[in-house]
Amino acid sequence: MNAKELRDKTPDQLREELSNLKKESFNLRFQQATGQLENSAQIRAARRNAARVKTILNEKAKSAAE
C-alpha cells in the first residue's frame, strides 16, 4: 500500500482501512505474545501503514477545512 493509492480513496474508505489495520496490528501483537508470530516485521509494516493512513486522513481534513 502506498500513499498514491490512499489519496485516491474517500475519507470513509480510509477510516475503514485504518480500522482494519488496527485490528491486524492487535492480532499480530497477540500472536507475538503467544509465540505464534513467525515474521515480526509484519508488526512494523502494519504500524507504518496505519500511520500512513492517518497522515492522508489529516491531509484531506486540512484541505477540506480550507
N, CA, C, O and CB atoms as a CASP TS submission, in Angstrom:
PFRMAT TS
TARGET T0000
AUTHOR 0000-0000-0000
METHOD Language model
MODEL 1
PARENT N/A
ATOM      1  N   MET     1       0.852  -1.169   0.000  1.00  0.00           N
ATOM      2  CA  MET     1       0.000   0.000   0.000  1.00  0.00           C
ATOM      3  C   MET     1       0.896   1.229   0.000  1.00  0.00           C
ATOM      4  O   MET     1       1.781   1.368   0.844  1.00  0.00           O
ATOM      5  CB  MET     1      -0.968  -0.001   1.220  1.00  0.00           C
ATOM      6  N   ASN     2       0.656   2.114  -0.953  1.00  0.00           N
ATOM      7  CA  ASN     2       1.437   3.346  -0.973  1.00  0.00           C
ATOM      8  C   ASN     2       0.518   4.553  -0.864  1.00  0.00           C
ATOM      9  O   ASN     2      -0.702   4.435  -0.970  1.00  0.00           O
ATOM     10  CB  ASN     2       2.285   3.432  -2.250  1.00  0.00           C
ATOM     11  N   ALA     3       1.117   5.700  -0.655  1.00  0.00           N
ATOM     12  CA  ALA     3       0.350   6.916  -0.405  1.00  0.00           C
ATOM     13  C   ALA     3      -0.491   7.314  -1.608  1.00  0.00           C
ATOM     14  O   ALA     3      -1.579   7.865  -1.440  1.00  0.00           O
ATOM     15  CB  ALA     3       1.279   8.051  -0.031  1.00  0.00           C
ATOM     16  N   LYS     4      -0.014   7.049  -2.809  1.00  0.00           N
ATOM     17  CA  LYS     4      -0.761   7.426  -4.000  1.00  0.00           C
ATOM     18  C   LYS     4      -2.097   6.678  -4.057  1.00  0.00           C
ATOM     19  O   LYS     4      -3.124   7.265  -4.398  1.00  0.00           O
ATOM     20  CB  LYS     4       0.069   7.141  -5.265  1.00  0.00           C
ATOM     21  N   GLU     5      -2.083   5.400  -3.728  1.00  0.00           N
ATOM     22  CA  GLU     5      -3.326   4.608  -3.707  1.00  0.00           C
ATOM     23  C   GLU     5      -4.272   5.142  -2.640  1.00  0.00           C
ATOM     24  O   GLU     5      -5.483   5.196  -2.852  1.00  0.00           O
ATOM     25  CB  GLU     5      -3.021   3.110  -3.449  1.00  0.00           C
ATOM     26  N   LEU     6      -3.726   5.535  -1.500  1.00  0.00           N
ATOM     27  CA  LEU     6      -4.554   6.019  -0.395  1.00  0.00           C
ATOM     28  C   LEU     6      -5.189   7.368  -0.712  1.00  0.00           C
ATOM     29  O   LEU     6      -6.316   7.635  -0.295  1.00  0.00           O
ATOM     30  CB  LEU     6      -3.722   6.128   0.876  1.00  0.00           C
ATOM     31  N   ARG     7      -4.482   8.212  -1.441  1.00  0.00           N
ATOM     32  CA  ARG     7      -5.020   9.538  -1.764  1.00  0.00           C
ATOM     33  C   ARG     7      -6.227   9.451  -2.698  1.00  0.00           C
ATOM     34  O   ARG     7      -7.040  10.374  -2.753  1.00  0.00           O
ATOM     35  CB  ARG     7      -3.937  10.403  -2.403  1.00  0.00           C
ATOM     36  N   ASP     8      -6.342   8.337  -3.433  1.00  0.00           N
ATOM     37  CA  ASP     8      -7.477   8.148  -4.334  1.00  0.00           C
ATOM     38  C   ASP     8      -8.743   7.717  -3.603  1.00  0.00           C
ATOM     39  O   ASP     8      -9.833   7.768  -4.173  1.00  0.00           O
ATOM     40  CB  ASP     8      -7.130   7.124  -5.387  1.00  0.00           C
ATOM     41  N   LYS     9      -8.614   7.296  -2.349  1.00  0.00           N
ATOM     42  CA  LYS     9      -9.762   6.807  -1.586  1.00  0.00           C
ATOM     43  C   LYS     9     -10.481   7.951  -0.879  1.00  0.00           C
ATOM     44  O   LYS     9      -9.914   9.019  -0.647  1.00  0.00           O
ATOM     45  CB  LYS     9      -9.315   5.757  -0.563  1.00  0.00           C
ATOM     46  N   THR    10     -11.750   7.698  -0.543  1.00  0.00           N
ATOM     47  CA  THR    10     -12.536   8.686   0.191  1.00  0.00           C
ATOM     48  C   THR    10     -12.193   8.599   1.683  1.00  0.00           C
ATOM     49  O   THR    10     -11.643   7.593   2.130  1.00  0.00           O
ATOM     50  CB  THR    10     -14.065   8.464  -0.041  1.00  0.00           C
ATOM     51  N   PRO    11     -12.511   9.639   2.451  1.00  0.00           N
ATOM     52  CA  PRO    11     -12.240   9.590   3.892  1.00  0.00           C
ATOM     53  C   PRO    11     -12.917   8.407   4.599  1.00  0.00           C
ATOM     54  O   PRO    11     -12.351   7.837   5.532  1.00  0.00           O
ATOM     55  CB  PRO    11     -12.692  10.882   4.534  1.00  0.00           C
ATOM     56  N   ASP    12     -14.125   8.039   4.159  1.00  0.00           N
ATOM     57  CA  ASP    12     -14.800   6.894   4.775  1.00  0.00           C
ATOM     58  C   ASP    12     -14.038   5.599   4.502  1.00  0.00           C
ATOM     59  O   ASP    12     -13.905   4.752   5.386  1.00  0.00           O
ATOM     60  CB  ASP    12     -16.243   6.778   4.254  1.00  0.00           C
ATOM     61  N   GLN    13     -13.546   5.452   3.289  1.00  0.00           N
ATOM     62  CA  GLN    13     -12.763   4.262   2.951  1.00  0.00           C
ATOM     63  C   GLN    13     -11.464   4.240   3.751  1.00  0.00           C
ATOM     64  O   GLN    13     -11.008   3.176   4.169  1.00  0.00           O
ATOM     65  CB  GLN    13     -12.461   4.217   1.436  1.00  0.00           C
ATOM     66  N   LEU    14     -10.871   5.406   3.963  1.00  0.00           N
ATOM     67  CA  LEU    14      -9.634   5.479   4.735  1.00  0.00           C
ATOM     68  C   LEU    14      -9.877   5.111   6.201  1.00  0.00           C
ATOM     69  O   LEU    14      -9.061   4.425   6.817  1.00  0.00           O
ATOM     70  CB  LEU    14      -9.029   6.885   4.636  1.00  0.00           C
ATOM     71  N   ARG    15     -11.006   5.574   6.756  1.00  0.00           N
ATOM     72  CA  ARG    15     -11.320   5.218   8.142  1.00  0.00           C
ATOM     73  C   ARG    15     -11.532   3.710   8.284  1.00  0.00           C
ATOM     74  O   ARG    15     -11.116   3.113   9.277  1.00  0.00           O
ATOM     75  CB  ARG    15     -12.573   5.976   8.622  1.00  0.00           C
ATOM     76  N   GLU    16     -12.169   3.105   7.304  1.00  0.00           N
ATOM     77  CA  GLU    16     -12.372   1.657   7.323  1.00  0.00           C
ATOM     78  C   GLU    16     -11.028   0.934   7.218  1.00  0.00           C
ATOM     79  O   GLU    16     -10.792  -0.056   7.910  1.00  0.00           O
ATOM     80  CB  GLU    16     -13.311   1.222   6.172  1.00  0.00           C
ATOM     81  N   GLU    17     -10.162   1.431   6.357  1.00  0.00           N
ATOM     82  CA  GLU    17      -8.824   0.849   6.208  1.00  0.00           C
ATOM     83  C   GLU    17      -8.034   0.961   7.503  1.00  0.00           C
ATOM     84  O   GLU    17      -7.335   0.025   7.891  1.00  0.00           O
ATOM     85  CB  GLU    17      -8.061   1.537   5.068  1.00  0.00           C
ATOM     86  N   LEU    18      -8.143   2.111   8.175  1.00  0.00           N
ATOM     87  CA  LEU    18      -7.454   2.309   9.449  1.00  0.00           C
ATOM     88  C   LEU    18      -7.970   1.339  10.499  1.00  0.00           C
ATOM     89  O   LEU    18      -7.190   0.786  11.274  1.00  0.00           O
ATOM     90  CB  LEU    18      -7.625   3.749   9.935  1.00  0.00           C
ATOM     91  N   SER    19      -9.262   1.134  10.527  1.00  0.00           N
ATOM     92  CA  SER    19      -9.846   0.181  11.467  1.00  0.00           C
ATOM     93  C   SER    19      -9.313  -1.226  11.213  1.00  0.00           C
ATOM     94  O   SER    19      -8.973  -1.946  12.151  1.00  0.00           O
ATOM     95  CB  SER    19     -11.378   0.194  11.364  1.00  0.00           C
ATOM     96  N   ASN    20      -9.243  -1.610   9.949  1.00  0.00           N
ATOM     97  CA  ASN    20      -8.721  -2.937   9.600  1.00  0.00           C
ATOM     98  C   ASN    20      -7.251  -3.073   9.990  1.00  0.00           C
ATOM     99  O   ASN    20      -6.829  -4.129  10.462  1.00  0.00           O
ATOM    100  CB  ASN    20      -8.890  -3.200   8.095  1.00  0.00           C
ATOM    101  N   LEU    21      -6.479  -2.020   9.796  1.00  0.00           N
ATOM    102  CA  LEU    21      -5.061  -2.069  10.149  1.00  0.00           C
ATOM    103  C   LEU    21      -4.861  -2.166  11.659  1.00  0.00           C
ATOM    104  O   LEU    21      -3.947  -2.844  12.127  1.00  0.00           O
ATOM    105  CB  LEU    21      -4.339  -0.837   9.606  1.00  0.00           C
ATOM    106  N   LYS    22      -5.714  -1.490  12.412  1.00  0.00           N
ATOM    107  CA  LYS    22      -5.609  -1.576  13.872  1.00  0.00           C
ATOM    108  C   LYS    22      -5.954  -2.986  14.355  1.00  0.00           C
ATOM    109  O   LYS    22      -5.317  -3.503  15.273  1.00  0.00           O
ATOM    110  CB  LYS    22      -6.538  -0.539  14.544  1.00  0.00           C
ATOM    111  N   LYS    23      -6.956  -3.601  13.741  1.00  0.00           N
ATOM    112  CA  LYS    23      -7.311  -4.978  14.089  1.00  0.00           C
ATOM    113  C   LYS    23      -6.170  -5.919  13.745  1.00  0.00           C
ATOM    114  O   LYS    23      -5.841  -6.820  14.516  1.00  0.00           O
ATOM    115  CB  LYS    23      -8.597  -5.412  13.364  1.00  0.00           C
ATOM    116  N   GLU    24      -5.565  -5.704  12.576  1.00  0.00           N
ATOM    117  CA  GLU    24      -4.438  -6.538  12.161  1.00  0.00           C
ATOM    118  C   GLU    24      -3.267  -6.383  13.124  1.00  0.00           C
ATOM    119  O   GLU    24      -2.618  -7.365  13.485  1.00  0.00           O
ATOM    120  CB  GLU    24      -4.000  -6.180  10.733  1.00  0.00           C
ATOM    121  N   SER    25      -3.000  -5.143  13.539  1.00  0.00           N
ATOM    122  CA  SER    25      -1.920  -4.879  14.473  1.00  0.00           C
ATOM    123  C   SER    25      -2.167  -5.588  15.805  1.00  0.00           C
ATOM    124  O   SER    25      -1.249  -6.167  16.385  1.00  0.00           O
ATOM    125  CB  SER    25      -1.764  -3.374  14.692  1.00  0.00           C
ATOM    126  N   PHE    26      -3.404  -5.538  16.281  1.00  0.00           N
ATOM    127  CA  PHE    26      -3.748  -6.220  17.524  1.00  0.00           C
ATOM    128  C   PHE    26      -3.523  -7.724  17.387  1.00  0.00           C
ATOM    129  O   PHE    26      -2.936  -8.353  18.267  1.00  0.00           O
ATOM    130  CB  PHE    26      -5.208  -5.930  17.912  1.00  0.00           C
ATOM    131  N   ASN    27      -3.992  -8.294  16.278  1.00  0.00           N
ATOM    132  CA  ASN    27      -3.833  -9.734  16.072  1.00  0.00           C
ATOM    133  C   ASN    27      -2.364 -10.132  15.992  1.00  0.00           C
ATOM    134  O   ASN    27      -1.974 -11.182  16.500  1.00  0.00           O
ATOM    135  CB  ASN    27      -4.558 -10.167  14.803  1.00  0.00           C
ATOM    136  N   LEU    28      -1.556  -9.300  15.358  1.00  0.00           N
ATOM    137  CA  LEU    28      -0.126  -9.597  15.265  1.00  0.00           C
ATOM    138  C   LEU    28       0.546  -9.527  16.632  1.00  0.00           C
ATOM    139  O   LEU    28       1.388 -10.366  16.953  1.00  0.00           O
ATOM    140  CB  LEU    28       0.555  -8.627  14.298  1.00  0.00           C
ATOM    141  N   ARG    29       0.178  -8.530  17.440  1.00  0.00           N
ATOM    142  CA  ARG    29       0.747  -8.440  18.788  1.00  0.00           C
ATOM    143  C   ARG    29       0.324  -9.632  19.636  1.00  0.00           C
ATOM    144  O   ARG    29       1.109 -10.143  20.436  1.00  0.00           O
ATOM    145  CB  ARG    29       0.318  -7.130  19.469  1.00  0.00           C
ATOM    146  N   PHE    30      -0.905 -10.069  19.460  1.00  0.00           N
ATOM    147  CA  PHE    30      -1.400 -11.223  20.201  1.00  0.00           C
ATOM    148  C   PHE    30      -0.628 -12.478  19.790  1.00  0.00           C
ATOM    149  O   PHE    30      -0.252 -13.285  20.640  1.00  0.00           O
ATOM    150  CB  PHE    30      -2.916 -11.415  19.964  1.00  0.00           C
ATOM    151  N   GLN    31      -0.396 -12.639  18.494  1.00  0.00           N
ATOM    152  CA  GLN    31       0.379 -13.789  18.005  1.00  0.00           C
ATOM    153  C   GLN    31       1.805 -13.756  18.554  1.00  0.00           C
ATOM    154  O   GLN    31       2.367 -14.794  18.900  1.00  0.00           O
ATOM    155  CB  GLN    31       0.406 -13.807  16.460  1.00  0.00           C
ATOM    156  N   GLN    32       2.384 -12.559  18.631  1.00  0.00           N
ATOM    157  CA  GLN    32       3.737 -12.446  19.146  1.00  0.00           C
ATOM    158  C   GLN    32       3.785 -12.828  20.622  1.00  0.00           C
ATOM    159  O   GLN    32       4.718 -13.499  21.063  1.00  0.00           O
ATOM    160  CB  GLN    32       4.267 -11.027  18.946  1.00  0.00           C
ATOM    161  N   ALA    33       2.789 -12.405  21.374  1.00  0.00           N
ATOM    162  CA  ALA    33       2.760 -12.699  22.807  1.00  0.00           C
ATOM    163  C   ALA    33       2.598 -14.185  23.071  1.00  0.00           C
ATOM    164  O   ALA    33       3.097 -14.698  24.072  1.00  0.00           O
ATOM    165  CB  ALA    33       1.636 -11.931  23.480  1.00  0.00           C
ATOM    166  N   THR    34       1.901 -14.878  22.178  1.00  0.00           N
ATOM    167  CA  THR    34       1.697 -16.317  22.370  1.00  0.00           C
ATOM    168  C   THR    34       2.758 -17.156  21.669  1.00  0.00           C
ATOM    169  O   THR    34       2.731 -18.385  21.739  1.00  0.00           O
ATOM    170  CB  THR    34       0.327 -16.715  21.869  1.00  0.00           C
ATOM    171  N   GLY    35       3.700 -16.484  20.989  1.00  0.00           N
ATOM    172  CA  GLY    35       4.787 -17.205  20.345  1.00  0.00           C
ATOM    173  C   GLY    35       4.434 -17.797  18.994  1.00  0.00           C
ATOM    174  O   GLY    35       5.155 -18.667  18.506  1.00  0.00           O
ATOM    175  N   GLN    36       3.363 -17.361  18.383  1.00  0.00           N
ATOM    176  CA  GLN    36       2.934 -17.917  17.103  1.00  0.00           C
ATOM    177  C   GLN    36       3.380 -17.079  15.915  1.00  0.00           C
ATOM    178  O   GLN    36       3.245 -17.517  14.773  1.00  0.00           O
ATOM    179  CB  GLN    36       1.440 -18.056  17.084  1.00  0.00           C
ATOM    180  N   LEU    37       3.907 -15.887  16.158  1.00  0.00           N
ATOM    181  CA  LEU    37       4.280 -14.988  15.072  1.00  0.00           C
ATOM    182  C   LEU    37       5.622 -15.419  14.489  1.00  0.00           C
ATOM    183  O   LEU    37       6.613 -15.539  15.209  1.00  0.00           O
ATOM    184  CB  LEU    37       4.345 -13.522  15.567  1.00  0.00           C
ATOM    185  N   GLU    38       5.643 -15.649  13.181  1.00  0.00           N
ATOM    186  CA  GLU    38       6.870 -16.088  12.532  1.00  0.00           C
ATOM    187  C   GLU    38       7.677 -14.918  11.977  1.00  0.00           C
ATOM    188  O   GLU    38       8.908 -14.934  12.018  1.00  0.00           O
ATOM    189  CB  GLU    38       6.545 -17.062  11.421  1.00  0.00           C
ATOM    190  N   ASN    39       6.988 -13.909  11.461  1.00  0.00           N
ATOM    191  CA  ASN    39       7.672 -12.775  10.847  1.00  0.00           C
ATOM    192  C   ASN    39       7.341 -11.505  11.637  1.00  0.00           C
ATOM    193  O   ASN    39       6.273 -10.917  11.469  1.00  0.00           O
ATOM    194  CB  ASN    39       7.264 -12.621   9.347  1.00  0.00           C
ATOM    195  N   SER    40       8.261 -11.101  12.487  1.00  0.00           N
ATOM    196  CA  SER    40       7.991  -9.947  13.345  1.00  0.00           C
ATOM    197  C   SER    40       7.988  -8.630  12.573  1.00  0.00           C
ATOM    198  O   SER    40       7.534  -7.616  13.103  1.00  0.00           O
ATOM    199  CB  SER    40       9.017  -9.880  14.454  1.00  0.00           C
ATOM    200  N   ALA    41       8.475  -8.620  11.352  1.00  0.00           N
ATOM    201  CA  ALA    41       8.471  -7.400  10.540  1.00  0.00           C
ATOM    202  C   ALA    41       7.057  -6.994  10.150  1.00  0.00           C
ATOM    203  O   ALA    41       6.829  -5.845   9.774  1.00  0.00           O
ATOM    204  CB  ALA    41       9.318  -7.595   9.285  1.00  0.00           C
ATOM    205  N   GLN    42       6.114  -7.912  10.234  1.00  0.00           N
ATOM    206  CA  GLN    42       4.723  -7.595   9.907  1.00  0.00           C
ATOM    207  C   GLN    42       4.156  -6.557  10.871  1.00  0.00           C
ATOM    208  O   GLN    42       3.327  -5.735  10.480  1.00  0.00           O
ATOM    209  CB  GLN    42       3.863  -8.864   9.938  1.00  0.00           C
ATOM    210  N   ILE    43       4.596  -6.589  12.120  1.00  0.00           N
ATOM    211  CA  ILE    43       4.114  -5.638  13.118  1.00  0.00           C
ATOM    212  C   ILE    43       4.520  -4.224  12.711  1.00  0.00           C
ATOM    213  O   ILE    43       3.711  -3.297  12.748  1.00  0.00           O
ATOM    214  CB  ILE    43       4.666  -5.983  14.526  1.00  0.00           C
ATOM    215  N   ARG    44       5.763  -4.076  12.330  1.00  0.00           N
ATOM    216  CA  ARG    44       6.267  -2.773  11.912  1.00  0.00           C
ATOM    217  C   ARG    44       5.540  -2.279  10.666  1.00  0.00           C
ATOM    218  O   ARG    44       5.196  -1.100  10.573  1.00  0.00           O
ATOM    219  CB  ARG    44       7.774  -2.843  11.649  1.00  0.00           C
ATOM    220  N   ALA    45       5.306  -3.164   9.720  1.00  0.00           N
ATOM    221  CA  ALA    45       4.624  -2.787   8.481  1.00  0.00           C
ATOM    222  C   ALA    45       3.196  -2.339   8.762  1.00  0.00           C
ATOM    223  O   ALA    45       2.731  -1.353   8.189  1.00  0.00           O
ATOM    224  CB  ALA    45       4.623  -3.959   7.489  1.00  0.00           C
ATOM    225  N   ALA    46       2.499  -3.050   9.634  1.00  0.00           N
ATOM    226  CA  ALA    46       1.120  -2.695   9.966  1.00  0.00           C
ATOM    227  C   ALA    46       1.067  -1.341  10.662  1.00  0.00           C
ATOM    228  O   ALA    46       0.183  -0.527  10.397  1.00  0.00           O
ATOM    229  CB  ALA    46       0.482  -3.776  10.854  1.00  0.00           C
ATOM    230  N   ARG    47       2.028  -1.113  11.559  1.00  0.00           N
ATOM    231  CA  ARG    47       2.075   0.162  12.275  1.00  0.00           C
ATOM    232  C   ARG    47       2.345   1.317  11.319  1.00  0.00           C
ATOM    233  O   ARG    47       1.728   2.377  11.427  1.00  0.00           O
ATOM    234  CB  ARG    47       3.149   0.123  13.367  1.00  0.00           C
ATOM    235  N   ARG    48       3.255   1.112  10.397  1.00  0.00           N
ATOM    236  CA  ARG    48       3.590   2.171   9.443  1.00  0.00           C
ATOM    237  C   ARG    48       2.452   2.428   8.460  1.00  0.00           C
ATOM    238  O   ARG    48       2.202   3.571   8.078  1.00  0.00           O
ATOM    239  CB  ARG    48       4.859   1.809   8.680  1.00  0.00           C
ATOM    240  N   ASN    49       1.765   1.364   8.054  1.00  0.00           N
ATOM    241  CA  ASN    49       0.615   1.547   7.166  1.00  0.00           C
ATOM    242  C   ASN    49      -0.489   2.339   7.856  1.00  0.00           C
ATOM    243  O   ASN    49      -1.134   3.185   7.237  1.00  0.00           O
ATOM    244  CB  ASN    49       0.074   0.190   6.700  1.00  0.00           C
ATOM    245  N   ALA    50      -0.702   2.062   9.139  1.00  0.00           N
ATOM    246  CA  ALA    50      -1.715   2.805   9.896  1.00  0.00           C
ATOM    247  C   ALA    50      -1.312   4.277   9.989  1.00  0.00           C
ATOM    248  O   ALA    50      -2.159   5.160   9.851  1.00  0.00           O
ATOM    249  CB  ALA    50      -1.900   2.198  11.319  1.00  0.00           C
ATOM    250  N   ALA    51      -0.051   4.542  10.217  1.00  0.00           N
ATOM    251  CA  ALA    51       0.415   5.923  10.281  1.00  0.00           C
ATOM    252  C   ALA    51       0.252   6.613   8.932  1.00  0.00           C
ATOM    253  O   ALA    51      -0.084   7.796   8.869  1.00  0.00           O
ATOM    254  CB  ALA    51       1.879   5.973  10.726  1.00  0.00           C
ATOM    255  N   ARG    52       0.490   5.874   7.865  1.00  0.00           N
ATOM    256  CA  ARG    52       0.331   6.429   6.513  1.00  0.00           C
ATOM    257  C   ARG    52      -1.123   6.818   6.267  1.00  0.00           C
ATOM    258  O   ARG    52      -1.400   7.878   5.705  1.00  0.00           O
ATOM    259  CB  ARG    52       0.799   5.411   5.446  1.00  0.00           C
ATOM    260  N   VAL    53      -2.048   5.958   6.688  1.00  0.00           N
ATOM    261  CA  VAL    53      -3.476   6.246   6.512  1.00  0.00           C
ATOM    262  C   VAL    53      -3.870   7.467   7.338  1.00  0.00           C
ATOM    263  O   VAL    53      -4.616   8.321   6.860  1.00  0.00           O
ATOM    264  CB  VAL    53      -4.338   5.022   6.916  1.00  0.00           C
ATOM    265  N   LYS    54      -3.377   7.557   8.567  1.00  0.00           N
ATOM    266  CA  LYS    54      -3.693   8.704   9.413  1.00  0.00           C
ATOM    267  C   LYS    54      -3.175   9.999   8.796  1.00  0.00           C
ATOM    268  O   LYS    54      -3.843  11.031   8.856  1.00  0.00           O
ATOM    269  CB  LYS    54      -3.102   8.514  10.813  1.00  0.00           C
ATOM    270  N   THR    55      -1.996   9.945   8.209  1.00  0.00           N
ATOM    271  CA  THR    55      -1.421  11.131   7.573  1.00  0.00           C
ATOM    272  C   THR    55      -2.290  11.604   6.418  1.00  0.00           C
ATOM    273  O   THR    55      -2.557  12.798   6.288  1.00  0.00           O
ATOM    274  CB  THR    55      -0.003  10.839   7.076  1.00  0.00           C
ATOM    275  N   ILE    56      -2.731  10.677   5.585  1.00  0.00           N
ATOM    276  CA  ILE    56      -3.568  11.028   4.441  1.00  0.00           C
ATOM    277  C   ILE    56      -4.918  11.581   4.919  1.00  0.00           C
ATOM    278  O   ILE    56      -5.443  12.534   4.343  1.00  0.00           O
ATOM    279  CB  ILE    56      -3.780   9.795   3.526  1.00  0.00           C
ATOM    280  N   LEU    57      -5.470  10.980   5.968  1.00  0.00           N
ATOM    281  CA  LEU    57      -6.737  11.483   6.529  1.00  0.00           C
ATOM    282  C   LEU    57      -6.575  12.922   7.021  1.00  0.00           C
ATOM    283  O   LEU    57      -7.440  13.765   6.783  1.00  0.00           O
ATOM    284  CB  LEU    57      -7.218  10.575   7.691  1.00  0.00           C
ATOM    285  N   ASN    58      -5.474  13.194   7.701  1.00  0.00           N
ATOM    286  CA  ASN    58      -5.227  14.557   8.190  1.00  0.00           C
ATOM    287  C   ASN    58      -5.040  15.534   7.038  1.00  0.00           C
ATOM    288  O   ASN    58      -5.501  16.673   7.112  1.00  0.00           O
ATOM    289  CB  ASN    58      -3.996  14.583   9.098  1.00  0.00           C
ATOM    290  N   GLU    59      -4.372  15.103   5.979  1.00  0.00           N
ATOM    291  CA  GLU    59      -4.188  15.966   4.813  1.00  0.00           C
ATOM    292  C   GLU    59      -5.539  16.304   4.185  1.00  0.00           C
ATOM    293  O   GLU    59      -5.796  17.450   3.818  1.00  0.00           O
ATOM    294  CB  GLU    59      -3.268  15.288   3.775  1.00  0.00           C
ATOM    295  N   LYS    60      -6.399  15.285   4.067  1.00  0.00           N
ATOM    296  CA  LYS    60      -7.715  15.512   3.478  1.00  0.00           C
ATOM    297  C   LYS    60      -8.560  16.437   4.365  1.00  0.00           C
ATOM    298  O   LYS    60      -9.269  17.304   3.855  1.00  0.00           O
ATOM    299  CB  LYS    60      -8.442  14.170   3.260  1.00  0.00           C
ATOM    300  N   ALA    61      -8.488  16.256   5.676  1.00  0.00           N
ATOM    301  CA  ALA    61      -9.243  17.101   6.594  1.00  0.00           C
ATOM    302  C   ALA    61      -8.752  18.546   6.515  1.00  0.00           C
ATOM    303  O   ALA    61      -9.559  19.475   6.543  1.00  0.00           O
ATOM    304  CB  ALA    61      -9.124  16.572   8.036  1.00  0.00           C
ATOM    305  N   LYS    62      -7.456  18.736   6.419  1.00  0.00           N
ATOM    306  CA  LYS    62      -6.902  20.078   6.341  1.00  0.00           C
ATOM    307  C   LYS    62      -7.309  20.769   5.033  1.00  0.00           C
ATOM    308  O   LYS    62      -7.653  21.951   5.028  1.00  0.00           O
ATOM    309  CB  LYS    62      -5.375  20.026   6.462  1.00  0.00           C
ATOM    310  N   SER    63      -7.267  20.023   3.934  1.00  0.00           N
ATOM    311  CA  SER    63      -7.634  20.628   2.661  1.00  0.00           C
ATOM    312  C   SER    63      -9.140  20.925   2.590  1.00  0.00           C
ATOM    313  O   SER    63      -9.556  21.874   1.925  1.00  0.00           O
ATOM    314  CB  SER    63      -7.223  19.709   1.509  1.00  0.00           C
ATOM    315  N   ALA    64      -9.949  20.116   3.274  1.00  0.00           N
ATOM    316  CA  ALA    64     -11.397  20.353   3.295  1.00  0.00           C
ATOM    317  C   ALA    64     -11.727  21.580   4.143  1.00  0.00           C
ATOM    318  O   ALA    64     -12.699  22.283   3.865  1.00  0.00           O
ATOM    319  CB  ALA    64     -12.143  19.112   3.839  1.00  0.00           C
ATOM    320  N   ALA    65     -10.934  21.839   5.164  1.00  0.00           N
ATOM    321  CA  ALA    65     -11.184  22.963   6.052  1.00  0.00           C
ATOM    322  C   ALA    65     -10.819  24.299   5.397  1.00  0.00           C
ATOM    323  O   ALA    65     -11.330  25.347   5.792  1.00  0.00           O
ATOM    324  CB  ALA    65     -10.404  22.787   7.344  1.00  0.00           C
ATOM    325  N   GLU    66      -9.954  24.257   4.418  1.00  0.00           N
ATOM    326  CA  GLU    66      -9.520  25.496   3.772  1.00  0.00           C
ATOM    327  C   GLU    66     -10.471  25.983   2.727  1.00  0.00           C
ATOM    328  O   GLU    66     -10.227  27.017   2.105  1.00  0.00           O
ATOM    329  CB  GLU    66      -8.188  25.313   3.160  1.00  0.00           C
TER
END
